[in-house]
């Protein structure tokens, strides 16, 4: 029998799933320079009823930006939307003033305005970009794209790469967006999941595979609120990494849950008989109060195993990367309680979410000194799960049952707590942390952290937080 590395993927294997590639306009092989324009573009999701999507360069998702380890990335951005926006580069370790948070790291980019983002691809991995202003609405309408930083040293055994951007859209039968506050306080509490599921911007696209011929899936959850569970009955997936490149070891599994903002690097080894078509479904995932109740599965991706003779899968290495545990000898401890309160205001009953009881707009910054290591004890006593995301730094989850890996987004299930360790060893500035259910973030579950540089006191000047 032929081996997986002896044959190509089936003809047209990714035709329905290939992302638009960002065009590199710079001839220097070590610089990736792209132009991005945010604008409203009609995209046909419901046949015959175009949706006025918010897009980068007219595509949904936005273009895939691809760089290799060590490249410089330059993005010339223009805002042609009717509202101010910005771009946050989710997971990238970049200078603070490139982090794309209006009010903290840059001014909002007004309609017609431009901004040049420039940073280095320091870490191989799967990343993504999206606005950081009015995020639930702007991401919900389609503003997101992927960014892959390749490591030329990666094993060939991982297979041919396929980037999968999972998202959904809150549109009605005629392709029009539902109101941003649809569902009122319940929409805020549960987070608004869109009615239409998309994989790389398509409804139920078809992927072609050959039995035994591996594919490396870089999966990104770009949804505003939805959790995804990647599972295929009778198939084994090999998780090789996640947010920030490879994990310490590969792991065979049959279920990988991705919370909003999170990524997974998976080797998929097709094991269906030639000629089989199976449907990968969206399967409801427990994320707190009633989230599993009466929820049907939904079709997401078709996988056709072509009628070609099977090949022997390549062996995936078990040891992938050395990940040294963060030294906790002089670490300081911080406590973050994720909180939800119902408040009666002059607008009526409102859901106010926060951290340590304070919504973002009333919050004081957490503080750190350059070079400091901190342990954050994150507690979630609420009835809902919250995907926690920290900007600008990778952290290590303190849990011996997990395979070591660098993370920037992690689920904190309802009625649970976890500890993360992070080293603020460089790049002082003001960094965000927040729940990545964007309806929760907009309801106040965000905070900011001031990392004071050398000779600076860890005491931040007052800034007016954008609500
Ligand atoms: Cu949340």
Boltz pocket constraint, residues with backbone or C-beta under 6 A from the ligand:
constraints:
  - pocket:
      binder: B
      contacts: [[A, 385], [A, 386], [A, 387], [A, 435], [A, 436], [A, 437], [A, 440], [A, 441], [A, 445]]
      max_distance: 6.0
